[in-house]
Amino acid sequence: MDEPGNPPTSPPSPGSNDVATSEPQPPSPVQRIFVGTQGLRAGWRFLIYVALGAVCFFAFGFLLQSFPARRPGFNAWTTLVQEIASFLAALIPAVILG
C-alpha cells in the first residue's frame, strides 16, 4: 500500500524506453557535413560569407547604376561612393556572421 505523500508507482511498461539507458542518436549526414564539435565548420562559414558578400556587392552595384552619372570619366565622388559600397559589401556579411 502506498504511503500518504508518496505518489503511486507503476511498473514500467515493456514497450517504453528508459531515457537514461538509451544511446544518443548518431548525427544526421547533413549535420556531420555542416556542423562540427565547435559549431558551423569554418569552410562553410567562409562560403556563406563569400555568398553574402557577392549578394551585397551586386545589390549595391544595381542600386548605384540606377543613379545617373553627372559627368563621364573619373569623378572623385563617384569613386568614393563605389569604395564605400565595396566596404559595406564586405562589412555587412562579417557583422551578420560575427
C-alpha positions, 0 to 999 in steps of 0.5 A: 500500500502506498504511503500518504505523500508518496505518489503511486508507482507503476511498473514500467511498461515493456514497450517504453524506453528508459531515457537514461539507458538509451544511446544518443542518436548518431548525427544526421549526414547533413549535420556531420557535413555542416556542423562540427564539435565547435559549431558551423565548420569554418569552410562553410562559414567562409562560403556563406560569407563569400555568398553574402558578400557577392549578394551585397556587392551586386545589390549595391552595384544595381542600386548605384547604376540606377543613379545617373552619372553627372559627368563621364570619366573619373569623378572623385565622388563617384569613386568614393561612393563605389569604395564605400559600397565595396566596404559595406559589401564586405562589412555587412556579411562579417557583422551578420556572421560575427 
